[in-house]
């Protein structure tokens, strides 16, 4: 098979108005990442970031798994790292780029909904945590295979996991690498909810639609306030950030359209003005 015939490892499509779907697409390898695939995922997010017509992003995997982590067999080498560097130096350059992914996800103006179909391991686990909301299929499980690389936390997991499920539960999962099935993941707050496998994408798209009917700038600023205020120094500081977001959002014509559509009981038609 020539390069031009090789399927893209990261696909982007539009399953509904205002919704972009990013699909990890190496199903024969359980969507395990190669180094080229990390760059492709970053490029996909960056390509959507400044598109006002994309209101919500759904992230999922092709086939029977969400993502099995890094492909240790045919993952290749990071093209951005100069050959000949020492192991620690090369590792620092490698992780600098990989570490951009969860930061980029949280900085995206669009909310990201992760639809976890099957196993989420390694970076797959981190992607689920870095998303704004995660829905899991009943078949899903979360596995901290990063311990196989002799460390139990990468890509922000030591920051994200305790904020999702609490410090003690996070300590257990990070230190033992115990797998978490979908029902437990829902119970402890690792995911928003668990659903039947056949309903996963429908549930994700329904959630995306519930977001997309709200003011575009309002959603952007709400996402910013939500995550910035996780580190706010005081309630007063959090409220001040929210107040500034309120003033900015309410001054838009889209906000007026949202208010009018609510009164008239119809779907809003936003113009990004």
C-alpha positions in Angstrom: 0.0 0.0 0.0 1.4 3.4 -0.9 1.5 6.4 1.4 -1.3 8.0 -0.5 -3.5 5.0 0.2 -2.7 4.7 3.9 -5.7 5.8 6.0 -5.1 8.9 8.1 -4.4 8.0 11.8 -6.5 10.9 12.9 -9.8 11.7 11.1 -11.9 14.8 11.4 -15.6 14.9 10.2 -18.8 16.8 10.9 -21.5 14.4 12.3 -23.9 17.2 13.1 -24.2 21.0 12.6 -21.7 22.8 14.8 -20.0 19.5 15.9 -16.5 18.3 14.7 -15.6 14.7 15.5 -12.0 13.7 15.9 -11.5 9.9 15.5 -8.3 8.1 16.5 -8.0 5.8 13.5 -5.5 2.9 14.0 -8.1 0.3 14.9 -5.9 -2.7 14.1 -3.5 -1.4 16.8 -6.3 -0.4 19.2 -5.6 3.2 18.2 -2.2 3.1 19.9 -0.2 6.3 19.1 2.8 6.6 16.9 4.9 9.8 17.2 3.4 11.0 13.8 0.0 10.5 15.3 0.7 12.8 18.2 1.5 15.5 15.7 -1.6 14.7 13.7 -3.8 15.1 16.8 -2.2 18.4 17.7 -2.8 19.6 14.1 -6.4 18.5 14.3 -7.1 20.5 17.4 -5.2 23.5 16.1 -7.1 23.3 12.8 -10.5 23.5 14.7 -9.5 25.9 17.4 -10.2 29.1 15.4 -13.2 27.9 13.4 -16.3 29.6 14.8 -18.6 27.2 13.1 -17.2 24.4 15.3 -19.1 24.7 18.5 -18.3 21.4 20.2 -15.7 18.7 19.5 -16.3 15.0 20.1 -13.2 12.8 20.5 -13.5 9.0 20.0 -11.7 6.0 18.6 -12.3 3.7 15.7 -13.0 0.0 16.2 -13.1 -1.8 19.6 -10.9 0.4 21.7 -10.5 4.1 22.4 -6.7 4.1 22.7 -4.3 1.5 24.0 -1.6 4.1 24.8 1.7 4.5 22.9 2.6 1.9 20.3 5.9 0.5 21.6 6.3 -1.8 18.6 6.0 0.6 15.6 5.7 4.0 17.3 8.7 5.3 15.4 10.8 8.2 16.6 9.8 11.8 17.2 10.7 13.8 14.1 11.1 17.0 16.2 13.9 15.5 18.3 17.4 16.0 16.8 19.3 12.7 16.5 22.3 12.1 18.8 20.9 13.7 21.9 21.3 11.9 25.3 18.4 9.9 26.6 17.3 12.5 29.1 17.7 15.3 26.7 15.8 13.5 24.0 13.1 12.6 26.5 12.7 16.2 27.5 12.2 17.4 23.9 9.8 14.5 23.3 7.6 15.2 26.3 7.6 18.9 25.6 5.5 18.2 22.5 3.4 15.4 24.0 2.7 17.6 27.1 1.1 20.2 24.8 -1.9 18.0 24.1 -3.9 18.2 27.4 -3.0 21.9 27.8 -4.2 22.5 24.2 -7.4 20.6 24.9 -8.2 22.7 28.0 -7.4 25.9 26.1 -9.6 25.1 23.2 -12.6 27.5 22.9 -14.9 24.6 22.1 -15.9 22.1 24.8 -14.5 18.6 24.2 -16.6 15.5 24.8 -14.7 12.3 24.9 -16.6 9.2 23.8 -14.6 6.3 25.2 -15.4 3.1 23.3 -13.5 0.2 24.9 -10.1 0.4 26.6 -8.5 3.8 27.4 -4.9 3.3 28.4 -1.8 5.5 28.7 -2.4 8.6 26.6 -6.0 7.4 26.1 -6.6 7.7 29.8 -5.0 11.2 29.8 -7.2 12.3 26.8 -10.3 11.2 28.7 -9.2 13.2 31.7 -8.2 16.3 29.7 -11.6 16.4 28.0 -14.3 18.7 29.4 -16.8 15.8 29.7 -16.4 12.1 29.1 -19.0 9.4 28.3 -17.9 5.8 28.5 -19.4 2.7 26.8 -20.2 -0.2 29.1 -17.3 -2.0 27.6 -14.9 0.8 28.5 -12.1 0.4 31.0 -9.3 2.8 32.1 -5.9 1.3 32.6 -2.8 3.2 33.8 -0.3 1.4 31.6 2.2 4.3 32.1 3.6 2.2 34.9 5.0 -0.1 32.2 7.3 2.8 31.3 8.4 2.9 35.0 6.4 5.9 35.9 2.7 6.1 36.8 1.8 9.6 35.7 2.4 11.5 32.5 0.6 14.1 30.4 -0.9 15.9 33.5 -2.5 12.8 35.0 -1.2 13.6 38.5 -2.9 17.0 38.2 -6.1 16.0 36.4 -7.0 12.7 38.2 -7.2 14.0 41.8 -9.3 16.9 40.6 -11.7 14.5 39.0 -12.0 11.8 41.7 -10.3 13.1 44.8 -6.8 12.6 46.1 -7.0 9.2 47.8 -8.7 7.5 44.9 -6.3 9.1 42.5 -3.4 7.9 44.7 -4.6 4.3 44.5 -5.1 4.4 40.7 -1.8 6.1 40.0 0.2 4.0 42.4 -1.3 0.5 41.7 -2.3 0.8 38.0 -5.6 -1.0 38.9 -8.0 -1.0 36.0 -11.3 0.9 36.4 -14.4 -0.5 34.6 -17.0 1.8 33.2 -19.6 1.4 36.1 -17.0 2.3 38.7 -15.7 5.1 36.5 -19.2 6.6 36.5 -19.6 6.1 40.3 -16.4 7.8 41.3 -16.7 10.7 38.8 -14.0 9.6 36.4 -16.6 9.9 33.6 -19.9 11.8 33.4 -21.8 8.6 32.7 -21.6 5.1 31.3 -24.0 4.1 28.5 -24.7 1.0 26.3 -22.1 0.6 23.6 -24.6 1.0 20.8 -25.8 4.3 22.3 -22.4 5.9 22.9 -22.1 8.2 19.9 -25.8 9.2 20.0 -25.3 10.1 23.7 -22.2 12.1 22.9 -23.9 14.0 20.0 -27.0 14.7 22.1 -24.7 16.2 24.8 -22.9 18.2 22.1 -26.2 19.5 20.8 -27.2 20.6 24.3 -24.1 22.7 24.5 -24.3 24.1 20.9 -27.6 25.8 21.4 -26.0 28.2 23.9 -24.2 31.5 23.0 -20.8 30.7 21.3 -18.9 33.3 23.3 -20.8 32.4 26.4 -19.7 28.8 26.1 -16.1 29.8 25.4 -15.9 32.1 28.4 -17.7 29.6 30.6 -15.2 26.9 29.8 -12.4 29.3 30.6 -13.9 30.3 33.9 -14.6 26.6 34.8 -10.9 25.5 34.4 -9.2 28.8 35.4 -11.2 28.8 38.6 -9.9 25.4 39.6 -6.8 27.2 40.7 -8.4 30.5 41.8 -7.0 31.8 45.0 -10.3 32.8 46.5 -14.1 32.8 45.9 -13.8 36.6 45.2 -11.3 36.0 42.5 -13.4 33.3 40.9 -16.5 35.6 40.9 -14.5 38.5 39.4 -13.4 36.3 36.5 -17.0 35.2 36.0 -18.3 38.7 36.1 -16.0 39.8 33.4 -17.1 36.8 31.3 -20.8 37.8 31.8 -20.2 41.4 30.7 -18.3 40.2 27.5 -20.8 37.5 26.6 -24.0 39.5 27.2 -22.8 42.4 25.0 -22.9 40.1 21.9 -25.7 39.9 19.3 -25.6 36.2 19.7 -26.5 36.6 23.4 -29.5 38.6 22.4 -30.5 35.9 19.9 -30.2 33.2 22.6 -32.5 35.2 24.9 -35.0 35.8 22.1 -35.0 32.1 21.1 -35.7 31.1 24.7 -38.7 33.3 24.8 -39.9 32.2 21.4 -39.2 28.5 22.1 -37.2 28.0 19.0 -33.6 27.0 18.2 -31.2 30.0 18.1 -29.5 31.1 14.9 -26.1 32.4 15.8 -24.1 34.7 13.5 -20.9 35.0 15.6 -21.5 38.7 16.2 
